[in-house]
């Protein structure tokens, strides 16, 4: 295991999947992080945009900020939402790109994918697709995306170099990586980094 990968990626994925499976199935339960409409409001998402979405699209939202606040998503763009969860950011991006654009959400948790696909059908969004995949191995063609966005996802990936390399691979030349995440300005002790329970605590 290299210095860059301090925990076993497969074990970490299993832990993350278990946590977000709970969120997908019981979005109103108590977690160590906030979820849903109250969180979206707290993070500054436009009220009119969020209120237009059905509960199924919002209640399992568990992001850390609004990656679309970094730069607006434009009509006709191709967007990849890495770690799309229940589809909240994907659906907002879909509204922005319109039917001339396209959005691909990528997630590894079957229950989240089922939720997002069901909501896409309910909304009649034919230009949104949700694919089963990993941050470190995105099921998207090289150079397809104008924008790759992620919300509270890269911090949950063991091999960050590979994750960012994948984001760059699927971006067109001149494309944009827009992500919101949790960062720590202090050095974390190695024993804490290797404690997999702390990654999802």
MOJO-V217307 format. One record per residue. RES is the residue in one letter. NEAR is the number of other C-alpha atoms within 10 Angstrom. Layout:
RES & NEAR
RES & NEAR
This chain:
X & 7
X & 7
X & 7
X & 11
X & 15
X & 17
X & 19
X & 13
X & 16
X & 10
X & 12
X & 18
X & 17
X & 12
X & 17
X & 18
X & 18
X & 13
X & 15
X & 22
X & 17
X & 16
X & 23
X & 23
X & 13
X & 12
X & 20
X & 14
X & 10
X & 10
X & 13
X & 7
X & 10
X & 19
X & 21
X & 19
X & 20
X & 12
X & 19
X & 23
X & 12
X & 11
X & 13
X & 11
X & 18
X & 10
X & 11
X & 8
X & 11
X & 19
X & 11
X & 10
X & 15
X & 13
X & 14
X & 20
X & 27
X & 23
X & 21
X & 27
X & 25
X & 23
X & 25
X & 21
X & 20
X & 20
X & 21
X & 19
X & 13
X & 12
X & 11
X & 11
X & 19
X & 17
X & 16
X & 15
X & 21
X & 24
X & 28
X & 30
X & 26
X & 28
X & 25
X & 28
X & 33
X & 31
X & 30
X & 28
X & 26
X & 29
X & 27
X & 19
X & 27
X & 28
X & 20
X & 17
X & 21
X & 16
X & 16
X & 11
X & 18
X & 24
X & 28
X & 24
X & 30
X & 26
X & 25
X & 21
X & 24
X & 16
X & 19
X & 26
X & 23
X & 15
X & 18
X & 28
X & 21
X & 15
X & 21
X & 22
X & 12
X & 11
X & 13
X & 10
X & 18
X & 12
X & 18
X & 24
X & 19
X & 23
X & 17
X & 15
X & 17
X & 18
X & 24
X & 20
X & 12
X & 20
X & 16
X & 18
X & 10
X & 14
X & 15
X & 18
X & 26
X & 20
X & 25
X & 26
X & 24
X & 28
X & 25
X & 19
X & 20
X & 22
X & 15
X & 19
X & 20
X & 22
X & 20
X & 16
X & 13
X & 15
X & 20
X & 14
X & 13
X & 20
X & 25
X & 19
X & 17
X & 21
X & 23
X & 16
X & 12
X & 9
X & 17
X & 18
X & 20
X & 17
X & 21
X & 20
X & 16
X & 13
X & 9
X & 6
X & 5
X & 6
X & 7
X & 9
X & 8
X & 9
X & 9
X & 12
X & 15
X & 14
X & 11
X & 18
X & 12
X & 9
X & 17
X & 14
X & 9
